[in-house]
């Protein structure tokens, strides 16, 4: 049973799902499975961080595939979607996703969605500026998704910058146009400075689009049409669910803990925090809510989409990604072996984790032997099994990142496995649980909810795995 261990420890409480790697751990499939598991009442999937750059792939029992970006990944399982106040919302992309969900068989996606009116809006002007910023870095790209989340996040947390909120989308057209024009002009000014400092052929057409007359009016009209379909509140529906049916609430995190804005490998990070803190803050608004159960998701092998440190990378691994194709901004998906040091670091950044979900085990099935990185070897000869999150100044964090780029893995060989019932696969999972100090809550042997299995054999072990 999916999430068996974590759900049994608090059967009436909400559950939060968070990736512990660089993203792409399989969070969407886990959320979809949890939503299908909740047979009493209609589940609510709450997005509690990030924005439209999420890419949570779900494969339905019928084989349909949808990449969830803003809607909760349980929508095709019948769950409602709640975009909490911590989300950044891109309305135009939200409308496109609603159309895609309708094509996938969801009759009325808008009726199952509620958005907090305090959510910051990612506009086309943020997207254009974000792409110009990334291009201006030349060969030193940070790994942006090219969707404008970084510039929008900065505006949302700068009291001196204009920031459009979802609640303003249904307001007066003239007021909305003026707000959008102000954002457009400020982003254009910054873009022109970047274009002058780092001229590149690809930047010029983006600056021209950012300067296009009448664009604010076009965007405003699109926003007004979308706002007419949106249900908005200030968290009332979520608080009501946490009071009346907390077991039906599933918090869905975006990105991976190793991309955390403050403790990840700067500058190759996402702009927002990646931990359970925001889910906990939402639960804390209801004093009677049961304790939050925290599930951390890890792949059985490593991946990273975009540049930055990846100690356990192994380019020779033949593990193609059918749902994570190369993109113009992040490039191809990089693959590697399981990294215990990175897993422990992800756990430290995420906060307390009650159970692990280990996914993509089927991708390694049939191998006689696998490798695990159990230590990082730095250029100065230091061998590190536990790497503490680096905090402090941006320069100190960047220096730590540069050192990590040159680190090498220390490999440990383990027997491969044939499938979920093999002794070797159970030994690998026991090994992960003991080394990480967290029990296994569930495993995934394929992309569908039916491919996920619960493990109760370690339910009574303590944090050391004994």
RAZIJO-V727017 format. One record per backbone hydrogen bond with DSSP energy under -1.0 kcal/mol. NH is the residue of the N-H (numbers start at 1). CO is the residue of the C=O. E is the energy in kcal/mol with one decimal. If there is no record, write none. Layout:
nh = <NH:NH>
co = <CO:CO>
e = <E:E>
//
This chain:
nh = <4:7:8:9:13:15:16:17:18:20:30:31:32:33:34:35:36:37:38:39:44:45:46:47:48:54:56:58:60:63:66:68:75:77:78:79:80:81:82:83:84:87:88:89:94:95:96:97:98:99:100:101:102:103:104:105:106:112:113:114:115:116:117:119:121:122:127:128:129:130:131:132:133:134:135:136:138:140:152:153:154:155:156:157:158:161:166:167:168:169:171:176:177:178:179:180:181:182:183:184:185:186:187:188:189:190:191:192:193:194:195:196:197:198:203:204:207:208:209:210:211:212:215:218:219:220:221:222:223:224:225:226:227:228:229:233:239:240:241:242:243:244:245:248:249:250:251:252:253:257:258:259:260:261:264:266:268:269:270:276:280:281:282:283:284:286:289:293:295:296:297:298:300:302:304:313:314:317:319:327:331:334:336:337:340:343:344:345:346:347:348:349:350:351:354:355:356:357:358:359:361:364:366:367:370:372:373:374:376:377:378:381:384:397:398:399:400:401:402:403:404:405:407:408:410:412:414:416:422:426:427:428:429:430:431:432:433:434:435:436:437:438:441:442:443:444:445:451:452:453:459:461:465>
co = <1:3:4:5:10:249:293:251:295:297:26:27:28:29:30:31:32:33:34:37:248:80:250:82:252:51:68:66:64:60:58:56:72:74:75:74:43:112:45:114:47:84:50:120:90:91:92:93:94:95:96:97:98:99:100:102:101:109:110:81:231:83:233:116:164:89:123:124:125:126:127:128:129:130:131:132:135:137:148:149:150:151:152:153:155:158:119:117:165:166:168:172:173:174:175:176:177:178:179:180:181:182:183:184:185:186:187:188:189:190:191:192:193:194:200:200:203:204:205:206:207:209:212:214:215:216:217:218:219:220:221:222:223:224:226:115:235:236:237:238:239:240:241:245:246:44:15:46:17:19:21:256:257:272:260:264:265:267:259:350:276:277:278:279:280:283:286:14:16:355:18:357:359:336:334:310:335:314:317:331:327:304:302:312:373:339:340:341:342:343:344:345:346:347:294:294:439:296:442:298:444:361:417:364:414:412:338:410:384:408:382:378:376:393:394:395:396:397:398:399:400:401:404:377:375:372:370:368:419:422:423:424:425:426:427:428:429:430:431:432:433:433:356:356:453:358:451:448:449:443:456:458:462>
e = <-1.7:-2.9:-2.3:-1.6:-2.0:-1.9:-3.0:-2.7:-2.4:-2.4:-1.7:-2.7:-2.6:-2.2:-2.5:-2.5:-1.9:-1.6:-1.4:-1.4:-3.0:-3.1:-3.0:-2.6:-1.4:-1.2:-2.8:-2.4:-2.6:-2.1:-2.2:-2.9:-1.9:-1.3:-1.7:-2.4:-2.8:-3.5:-2.7:-2.5:-1.8:-2.1:-1.9:-2.9:-2.3:-2.2:-1.7:-2.3:-2.2:-2.0:-2.1:-2.5:-2.0:-2.2:-1.4:-1.4:-2.6:-1.0:-1.6:-2.2:-2.7:-2.5:-3.0:-2.1:-2.7:-2.8:-1.9:-2.4:-2.1:-2.7:-2.0:-2.0:-2.8:-2.1:-2.5:-2.2:-1.7:-2.3:-1.8:-2.8:-2.2:-2.0:-2.3:-1.2:-1.4:-2.0:-2.3:-2.6:-1.9:-1.9:-1.4:-2.3:-2.8:-2.2:-2.1:-2.3:-2.6:-2.1:-1.9:-2.7:-2.8:-2.1:-2.4:-2.5:-2.3:-1.8:-2.5:-2.6:-1.6:-2.1:-2.7:-1.8:-2.0:-2.7:-1.5:-1.1:-2.2:-2.3:-2.0:-2.2:-1.6:-1.2:-1.4:-1.9:-2.6:-2.4:-2.3:-1.8:-2.6:-2.5:-1.8:-2.0:-3.1:-1.3:-1.9:-1.4:-2.5:-2.5:-2.1:-2.5:-1.3:-2.8:-2.6:-2.0:-1.7:-3.1:-3.4:-3.2:-2.5:-1.7:-2.1:-2.4:-1.8:-1.3:-2.1:-1.6:-2.0:-1.7:-2.6:-1.8:-2.5:-2.2:-1.9:-2.1:-2.3:-2.1:-1.8:-2.4:-3.2:-2.4:-2.5:-2.5:-2.1:-1.1:-2.0:-1.7:-2.5:-2.2:-1.4:-1.4:-1.3:-2.8:-2.1:-1.8:-2.6:-2.1:-2.5:-2.1:-2.7:-2.1:-2.1:-2.1:-2.4:-1.7:-2.0:-1.4:-2.5:-2.6:-1.9:-2.7:-1.9:-1.1:-3.2:-1.5:-2.8:-2.2:-3.0:-2.3:-3.0:-3.4:-2.8:-2.3:-3.1:-2.0:-2.6:-2.3:-1.9:-2.0:-2.3:-2.0:-1.9:-1.9:-1.3:-2.8:-2.3:-2.2:-2.5:-2.3:-1.5:-1.6:-2.3:-2.1:-2.2:-2.5:-2.4:-2.4:-2.5:-2.5:-2.6:-2.6:-1.5:-1.0:-3.4:-1.6:-3.2:-2.2:-2.3:-1.4:-1.7:-2.7:-1.6:-1.6:-2.2>
//
